[in-house]
Amino acid sequence: MIPLGQFRDTFIIAIDDEGVAIVDQHVAHERVLFEQITERLTAGRLESQRLLTPILLELSSAQRGALEQHRATLERFGMEIEEFGGDSVRLSGVPAVLEPAECEATIRALAEDLDGLRGTTGAEEALRRIAATMACHAAVKANYPLTLDKMRYILEELRPDEELYSNIGGFGSTGDPSLEVVPYSWLHMNDNVMDPFHVHVLHSTFTGPQFASGFLVMPTVDFFYADHGVCYSAHRRMEDGREMRRVSTWLMPNIMSVPTIDLLEGGGNMISWVVPVSDSSHRQAMAMKLPRGLGPLSGIRLNGKLWGEMTEEDHQRTPGDYEAQRGQGPISLHSEEHLVTSDRGIIMQRRMLQKQCEIVAGGGNPAGVEFSADEALVKIKSGNFYTR
């Protein structure tokens, strides 16, 4: 893949044998660093750099306890952290891969993440979390100009067995690239991404499993606000004894990241922007990381057919997201809805949208608008996370 330049200092524009690619520079670099970090850990530990002036941080008791619990693991990453009395910890050594300016934010993020594990997750998951947080903070940010050499490094250091796929159209609704414009409101997709139960009903039990069989297990779900959006965490106890936590993310006002539907372990590999074309139609700009060599992504097949190959009878007998959403009409009438407790994520999402609309109407900036590159990073929590 050959870089041509940047768009708004955020996306790398590149070409390969199949055409033009638009690559999110932060996402790509984060993935590169994550793979490098995890590979180096197999050899022992990361290279550490001593700080000339140690950093003192004030943390909560729970966060300090989480860092202490995982002290040995953090040392493998090249971090030297110790109690410093009261609510403070002292940071005197950090991984060489980490810029000094990112040290404090990284430790605070790690303390929060490790505290969230609540002692129920094994060492392997703790390692993955720490590696992911470090990679996220060490990667180049949006609104950051890159030289061609740096772009080339990021693109070439994608794992040799991976490549990026992008699509603009209706892939998120139909599961294939057959639609250029989706003939209903973009808000239908917002509702869809915050409805974890439809995967169990529509895609699993109604006409039989359309995705992974693990979705046949009814989840217990928690909805929560995250940076600039709403997430749900769906917990399932799998037949093999493992427990899975599936986190899906919606970000203001039209960004979504859904984990893989084959339930592979790890963070999400897809992000999409749902862009209105009119009040009653939209397009989805999607980017996804895939194993190299698959060729052009054809899509999801149901009974051997892509969505665009199905007959009207096929669509009736095996409905999916498009059929369910199109059935609400071009624009959903909230007055005809009967929301219940399982729709809590949708309610939270709509309230957030309404509040941000009121802020804009009053002359303010909505959630997600940042004018400082240091504050522009948004951490996406999506993924399929397993414990035993």
C-alpha positions in Angstrom: 0.0 0.0 0.0 1.5 3.3 -1.1 0.7 6.5 0.8 -0.3 9.6 -1.3 -0.9 12.0 1.6 -3.3 12.9 4.4 -6.8 14.2 4.6 -7.3 16.8 7.4 -4.2 15.4 9.2 -6.3 12.4 10.3 -6.7 9.9 7.5 -4.0 8.5 5.3 -4.9 8.3 1.6 -3.2 5.4 -0.1 -3.4 3.2 -3.1 -2.8 -0.5 -3.8 -3.7 -3.0 -6.5 -7.4 -2.8 -5.8 -7.8 1.0 -5.7 -7.8 3.9 -3.2 -7.9 3.3 0.5 -8.7 5.7 3.3 -7.0 4.7 6.6 -7.6 6.1 10.0 -4.0 6.9 11.1 -4.7 6.5 14.8 -6.5 3.2 14.5 -3.8 1.8 12.1 -0.9 2.9 14.3 -2.6 1.7 17.4 -3.0 -1.8 15.9 0.7 -1.8 14.8 1.9 -0.9 18.3 -0.5 -3.4 20.0 1.0 -6.2 17.9 4.5 -5.1 18.5 4.0 -4.8 22.3 2.4 -8.3 22.5 5.1 -9.8 20.4 7.9 -8.3 22.5 6.2 -9.6 25.7 6.6 -13.2 24.4 10.4 -12.6 24.7 10.1 -11.4 28.3 9.5 -7.7 28.9 9.5 -4.3 27.2 12.4 -1.9 27.2 12.0 0.7 29.9 13.2 4.3 30.2 13.9 6.0 33.5 12.3 9.4 34.0 14.7 12.2 35.1 11.9 13.6 37.2 9.5 11.0 38.6 5.8 11.8 38.1 3.5 11.9 41.1 -0.2 11.1 40.6 -3.1 11.1 43.0 -5.5 8.2 42.5 -8.4 6.7 44.3 -7.9 3.9 46.7 -9.4 1.3 44.3 -7.2 2.5 41.4 -4.1 2.3 43.6 -5.1 -1.2 44.7 -5.6 -2.2 41.0 -2.1 -1.0 40.1 -0.6 -2.8 43.1 -2.5 -6.1 42.2 -1.0 -6.0 38.7 2.4 -4.7 39.7 4.3 -7.7 38.3 2.5 -7.4 35.0 3.1 -3.7 34.8 6.8 -4.3 35.4 6.9 -6.5 32.3 5.7 -3.5 30.3 8.6 -1.5 31.6 6.6 0.5 34.2 8.0 1.3 37.6 5.2 2.4 40.0 5.3 2.6 43.7 3.2 3.9 46.6 4.2 7.4 47.7 2.1 8.0 50.7 -1.5 9.2 51.0 -3.4 9.1 47.7 -0.2 9.3 45.6 1.8 6.9 43.5 5.2 7.7 42.0 6.0 6.8 38.4 9.8 6.5 37.8 10.1 4.3 34.7 7.9 3.9 31.6 8.0 1.8 28.4 10.4 3.2 25.8 7.6 3.2 23.2 5.7 5.8 25.3 6.2 9.5 24.8 6.9 11.3 28.2 3.9 13.6 27.5 1.6 10.6 27.5 2.9 9.0 30.7 0.4 10.5 33.2 -2.7 10.0 31.0 -1.6 6.4 30.3 -1.2 5.5 34.0 -4.6 7.1 34.8 -6.2 5.2 32.0 -4.6 1.9 33.1 -5.6 2.4 36.7 -9.2 2.9 35.6 -9.2 -0.1 33.3 -7.6 -2.4 35.8 -9.9 -1.3 38.5 -12.8 -2.2 36.2 -11.6 -5.8 36.0 -12.6 -6.1 39.7 -10.2 -9.0 40.2 -12.4 -11.4 38.2 -10.2 -11.5 35.0 -7.2 -13.7 34.5 -3.6 -12.6 33.8 -4.0 -13.0 30.1 -6.9 -10.5 29.9 -5.0 -8.0 32.1 -2.0 -8.3 29.7 -4.2 -7.6 26.8 -5.9 -4.6 28.5 -2.5 -3.0 29.4 -1.1 -3.6 25.9 -4.3 -2.0 24.3 -4.2 1.0 26.6 -0.5 1.6 26.0 -0.9 1.3 22.3 -3.8 3.7 22.3 -1.9 6.4 24.1 1.3 5.9 22.2 -0.2 6.0 18.7 -0.3 9.1 16.6 -3.5 11.1 17.1 -6.0 12.7 14.8 -5.2 16.2 13.6 -1.5 15.3 13.6 0.6 15.9 10.4 2.7 12.9 9.3 5.6 12.7 6.9 5.4 10.3 4.0 8.0 8.1 5.8 5.8 7.9 8.9 2.7 7.1 6.8 4.7 4.4 5.0 5.8 2.9 8.3 2.3 2.7 9.7 0.9 1.1 6.5 3.7 -1.4 6.1 3.6 -2.4 9.8 0.1 -3.6 9.6 0.3 -7.3 10.4 1.2 -9.1 7.2 -1.9 -11.3 7.5 -4.2 -8.2 7.8 -5.6 -5.6 5.5 -8.2 -2.9 5.6 -11.6 -3.1 3.9 -13.9 -0.1 3.4 -17.4 0.4 2.0 -19.7 3.3 1.4 -23.4 2.2 1.1 -25.6 -0.1 3.1 -23.4 -2.9 4.3 -24.3 -2.4 7.9 -28.0 -2.9 7.1 -27.9 -5.7 4.5 -24.6 -7.4 5.2 -23.5 -7.0 1.6 -22.5 -4.1 -0.7 -25.6 -4.3 -2.8 -27.2 -0.9 -1.7 -25.6 2.5 -2.4 -28.3 4.3 -0.4 -30.5 2.9 2.4 -34.1 4.1 2.0 -34.9 4.9 5.6 -33.7 7.3 8.4 -30.2 7.1 9.8 -31.8 7.1 13.2 -33.0 3.5 12.6 -29.3 2.5 12.7 -28.8 4.3 16.0 -31.6 2.3 17.5 -30.2 -0.9 16.1 -26.7 -0.6 17.6 -28.1 0.0 21.1 -30.5 -3.0 21.0 -28.5 -6.0 22.2 -31.5 -8.3 22.5 -32.4 -8.2 18.8 -29.2 -10.3 18.1 -30.7 -13.1 20.2 -34.2 -12.8 18.8 -33.9 -11.7 15.1 -30.5 -13.2 14.3 -30.6 -16.3 16.3 -34.0 -17.8 17.5 -36.5 -16.3 15.0 -35.3 -18.1 11.9 -32.3 -20.0 13.3 -28.7 -18.8 13.9 -27.7 -16.2 11.2 -24.4 -15.4 13.0 -22.4 -17.3 15.7 -24.3 -19.9 17.7 -23.2 -18.2 21.0 -25.9 -15.6 20.3 -28.5 -18.2 21.1 -27.6 -17.6 24.8 -29.9 -14.8 26.2 -27.6 -12.1 27.7 -27.8 -10.0 30.8 -27.2 -6.5 29.8 -25.9 -3.3 31.4 -26.1 0.1 29.6 -23.8 2.9 30.4 -22.6 6.3 29.2 -19.1 6.4 27.8 -16.9 9.2 26.3 -19.3 11.1 23.9 -21.8 8.2 23.7 -23.5 5.1 25.0 -22.3 1.5 25.3 -23.9 -1.7 26.3 -22.2 -4.7 27.9 -24.0 -8.0 27.2 -22.8 -10.9 29.4 -23.2 -14.5 28.4 -22.2 -17.8 30.0 -21.1 -20.0 27.0 -21.6 -23.7 26.7 -17.9 -24.4 27.0 -17.9 -22.8 30.5 -16.4 -19.5 29.4 -18.1 -16.2 30.2 -18.2 -13.6 27.5 -18.7 -9.8 27.8 -19.7 -8.2 24.5 -19.4 -4.4 24.4 -20.9 -2.4 21.6 -20.4 1.4 21.2 -22.4 4.3 19.8 -20.7 7.8 19.7 -22.4 11.1 19.2 -24.0 11.7 16.8 -23.7 8.9 14.2 -20.6 6.7 14.8 -20.8 3.1 15.9 -18.4 0.2 16.5 -19.9 -3.3 16.7 -17.7 -6.3 17.6 -17.3 -9.2 15.3 -20.4 -11.4 14.8 -18.3 -14.5 14.8 -17.6 -13.7 18.5 -13.8 -13.9 18.0 -12.0 -12.7 21.2 -10.5 -9.2 21.2 -11.4 -5.6 20.5 -13.7 -4.5 17.8 -12.4 -4.5 14.2 -15.0 -2.2 12.6 -16.2 1.4 12.8 -18.8 3.1 10.7 -20.3 6.6 10.2 -24.0 6.7 9.4 -24.5 9.7 7.2 -27.9 11.1 6.3 -28.6 11.6 2.6 -32.1 13.0 3.3 -34.6 12.8 6.2 -35.6 9.4 5.0 -32.4 7.9 3.6 -28.7 7.4 4.5 -25.4 5.9 3.6 -22.9 4.1 5.9 -19.1 4.7 5.6 -17.5 1.6 7.1 -13.9 0.5 7.7 -13.0 -3.0 8.8 -9.8 -4.9 9.5 -9.8 -8.3 7.9 -7.4 -11.3 7.3 -5.3 -10.7 4.2 -6.0 -12.7 1.1 -9.8 -13.0 1.5 -10.3 -10.9 -1.6 -13.2 -8.4 -2.0 -15.6 -8.9 0.9 -18.8 -10.3 -0.6 -20.8 -10.2 2.6 -23.0 -12.4 4.9 -24.7 -15.3 3.3 -28.0 -16.7 4.6 -29.0 -20.1 3.2 -26.2 -19.6 0.7 -27.4 -16.2 -0.6 -26.2 -12.7 -0.2 -28.9 -10.1 0.7 -28.9 -8.8 -2.9 -29.4 -12.3 -4.3 -32.4 -13.1 -2.1 -36.0 -13.1 -3.5 -38.9 -11.3 -1.8 -39.9 -14.6 -0.3 -36.4 -15.2 1.0 -36.5 -11.8 2.7 -39.8 -12.6 4.3 -38.7 -16.0 5.6 -35.2 -14.9 6.7 -35.5 -11.3 7.8 -32.5 -9.4 9.0 -31.6 -5.9 10.1 -32.8 -4.3 6.8 -36.2 -5.9 6.9 -36.7 -5.1 10.6 -35.7 -1.4 10.1 -37.4 -0.9 6.8 -40.6 -2.3 8.5 -40.6 0.8 10.8 -41.1 3.0 7.7 -38.8 5.7 6.2 -39.1 7.7 9.5 -40.0 6.0 12.8 -42.9 7.6 14.7 -42.0 7.6 18.3 -45.7 8.1 19.2 -46.4 4.5 18.0 -43.6 2.9 20.0 -43.9 1.1 23.3 -40.4 1.2 24.8 -39.7 -1.2 27.7 -36.7 -1.8 30.1 -34.7 -3.6 27.4 -34.8 -0.4 25.3 -32.9 1.5 28.0 -29.9 2.0 25.7 -32.1 3.6 23.0 -33.7 5.9 25.6 -30.3 7.0 26.9 -29.1 7.5 23.3 -32.1 9.6 22.3 -31.9 11.8 25.5 -28.2 12.4 24.7 -29.0 13.4 21.2 -31.8 15.7 22.3 -29.6 17.4 24.9 -26.8 17.9 22.4 -29.2 19.4 19.8 -30.4 21.9 22.5 -26.7 22.8 23.2 -26.1 23.5 19.5 -29.3 25.5 19.2 -28.0 27.6 22.1 -24.8 28.3 20.3 -22.6 25.7 22.1 -20.5 22.9 20.9 -21.9 19.3 21.1 -20.1 16.4 22.7 -17.2 15.2 20.7 -16.1 18.6 19.3 -12.5 19.3 20.5 -10.1 22.1 19.5 -7.1 20.6 21.2 -5.2 17.6 19.7 -4.4 16.4 23.3 -8.1 16.1 24.1 -9.3 14.7 20.7 -8.6 11.0 21.4 -11.8 9.0 22.1 -11.3 5.5 23.4 -13.7 2.9 21.9 -14.6 0.1 24.3 -16.1 -2.4 21.8 -15.0 -6.0 21.7 -15.7 -9.6 22.7 -14.0 -10.3 26.0 -13.8 -13.8 27.6 -13.0 -15.1 31.0 -13.2 -18.6 32.5 
